Amino acid sequence: MGSFSIWHWLIVLVVVIAIFGTKKLRNVGSDLGAAVKGFKDGVKDGTTSEDAAKPPQQVTAGKVNDPNTVDVDAKTKS
């Protein structure tokens, strides 16, 4: 039960083509290739940009004294 010979792989290929058809296998292959290419581009773009690694900063409009706003650090239960 060692490695498979070329005849085993040819039989497997014929069965797969008979089940799925050549058009379906071609579509799956092209989709897989596009996914791998997109992944490689995403990894390449993500590592070269230092700005993408920084999280966006929170922007506040200034100190607003709204009576409905509760500051959880300042309010303690006694």
Backbone torsions as a table, in degrees:
resi	resn	phi	psi	omega
1	MET	NA	45.2	-178.7
2	GLY	-80.3	-138.5	-178.3
3	SER	-75.7	156.8	-179.2
4	PHE	-84.0	146.3	178.2
5	SER	-85.7	177.1	-179.9
6	ILE	-64.9	-30.4	-179.7
7	TRP	-68.3	-37.4	176.7
8	HIS	-62.5	-44.9	-178.8
9	TRP	-67.3	-35.2	176.6
10	LEU	-65.7	-39.7	178.1
11	ILE	-65.3	-43.3	178.0
12	VAL	-61.6	-42.1	179.2
13	LEU	-63.2	-42.8	178.6
14	VAL	-64.0	-40.6	179.9
15	VAL	-66.6	-42.6	179.8
16	VAL	-64.5	-42.4	177.8
17	ILE	-65.3	-37.9	179.8
18	ALA	-67.0	-35.5	-178.2
19	ILE	-77.6	-50.0	-171.9
20	PHE	-95.4	-29.8	-176.3
21	GLY	86.6	156.4	-174.6
22	THR	-73.3	-34.2	-178.8
23	LYS	-66.2	-43.4	179.3
24	LYS	-64.1	-42.1	179.5
25	LEU	-65.9	-36.2	178.3
26	ARG	-66.0	-41.5	178.8
27	ASN	-65.3	-41.7	178.7
28	VAL	-63.8	-41.7	179.1
29	GLY	-63.9	-42.5	-180.0
30	SER	-70.2	-37.1	176.9
31	ASP	-64.2	-41.5	179.0
32	LEU	-65.5	-41.3	178.0
33	GLY	-63.4	-41.9	178.6
34	ALA	-65.8	-36.9	178.7
35	ALA	-66.7	-41.5	178.9
36	VAL	-66.1	-41.5	178.6
37	LYS	-63.9	-42.8	178.1
38	GLY	-63.8	-38.6	178.2
39	PHE	-64.7	-44.8	179.4
40	LYS	-63.4	-40.7	177.8
41	ASP	-64.8	-40.0	178.5
42	GLY	-65.1	-40.2	178.7
43	VAL	-68.3	-40.4	-179.7
44	LYS	-65.9	-43.4	179.6
45	ASP	-68.6	-34.5	-177.6
46	GLY	-72.0	-30.4	-176.6
47	THR	-87.2	-21.9	-176.2
48	THR	-87.2	-24.9	-176.4
49	SER	-94.1	120.2	178.9
50	GLU	-80.8	-26.6	-180.0
51	ASP	-68.6	-29.0	-178.5
52	ALA	-71.0	-24.2	-178.7
53	ALA	-78.1	-22.7	-178.8
54	LYS	-81.6	134.0	176.8
55	PRO	-73.4	151.3	179.1
56	PRO	-67.3	144.1	-179.2
57	GLN	-82.8	147.6	178.6
58	GLN	-78.9	132.0	-178.7
59	VAL	-106.5	126.0	177.1
60	THR	-115.3	149.0	-178.2
61	ALA	-84.1	-0.7	-177.1
62	GLY	123.5	177.6	-178.7
63	LYS	-80.2	121.2	-179.1
64	VAL	-114.9	126.0	178.6
65	ASN	-94.5	83.4	178.5
66	ASP	-98.0	125.7	-177.6
67	PRO	-67.4	-17.6	-179.9
68	ASN	-87.5	-8.6	-179.4
69	THR	-88.8	132.7	-179.5
70	VAL	-114.0	126.7	175.3
71	ASP	-91.1	111.8	-173.0
72	VAL	-70.2	-23.5	177.5
73	ASP	-74.4	-31.3	-175.5
74	ALA	-86.7	-24.9	-176.0
75	LYS	-93.2	125.2	178.5
76	THR	-122.6	150.2	179.0
77	LYS	-89.4	126.5	-179.0
78	SER	-117.8	NA	NA
